C-alpha cells in the first residue's frame, strides 16, 4: 500500500520554524517511502483562521521545495480539503457515534469544568468527571431549554496502545487520562479531535507526522477512528518540538522566527539545511533541497529531546 502523508496546518498566523520543521519531516517521511503527500487546511475555527494565511502557507511550502500531490487550492479526489467546508461530513460522523449510544450533551461551563475536574494531569490536561454523563433525557431537555450543550463522547476504561515511528511504544487508558472528550463545542464548532480523525480516514492518510505536543491526542484519535469503523488506522510519528534559544515554545507570534522574516534573510536551501542538521539528518548545516534529503531521512536519526535553536538563528 502506498504511503499517504499529509500537511495539516492551521492558518491562524504565519508559519514559524516549528511548522516548517514539521512540514519538512512529514514530506521526507512520505517521500522516503515513495509516498504521496496531501495538504489539508485546518480552518475549522473560522474565528481564529484566515484564508490569506492559508494562501501564504502554500506559497511558503512551495518556496521551501515542499510540493504536494493533492489538496489545498490544488484540489483533488478527496476534497473538501478545507475543514471549514466539511461540517456535513463531521455531522455524519457524529450521527454514526450517536447511533452507538456513545454521545451525550454536556452543559458544564468552563468554570464548572475546572472546579469539578479530577486532579489536573501534569501536562495541564484535566479529566472530565462526568457531571453530565448520566443526565436523564428529562434533565437534559430541561437544561437544553436554557443553554445549548456541547457534545461529549463516552470513553471506555480501556488501554489504547500504539507504536510511534519516532517515540516507540505509547499508550494510555482513556478513562483515566483522557476522560470523555468534546467532539463539538456549545457554539457548534466541531472539535479538532473529531475533524482530524474523519479527515485522515476519508483522505486515506496512512502516515501522520506531527509535533510531540499532539502525542497525547493519539490514543483518543485511534479509538475514535475504530469507533467510526476504521479497519486500519494511520501510523503516527511525533517529532521533537523546536524551542527558541531560551527554551520557550515557538508560537505564531514569534515574528522574528516567522517565515516572512526568515525569507528575507536566507535562501530556502540554507534554511532547509539548518533545520535538517538540527534534526540530526545531516552532519553539517549546509544548503540542501528537500529532494536532496530524501535518502538521508531515517526515524532513528531524530533527537529524543526537543530541539533548541541556536542563539541568533537566521540573523
Ligand atoms: N492543525 C494542527 C496544527 O497546526 C495539526 C493537527 C495534526 O497534525 O493532527 O497544529
Boltz pocket constraint, residues with backbone or C-beta under 6 A from the ligand:
constraints:
  - pocket:
      binder: B
      contacts: [[A, 8], [A, 9], [A, 10], [A, 42], [A, 196], [A, 209], [A, 210], [A, 214]]
      max_distance: 6.0
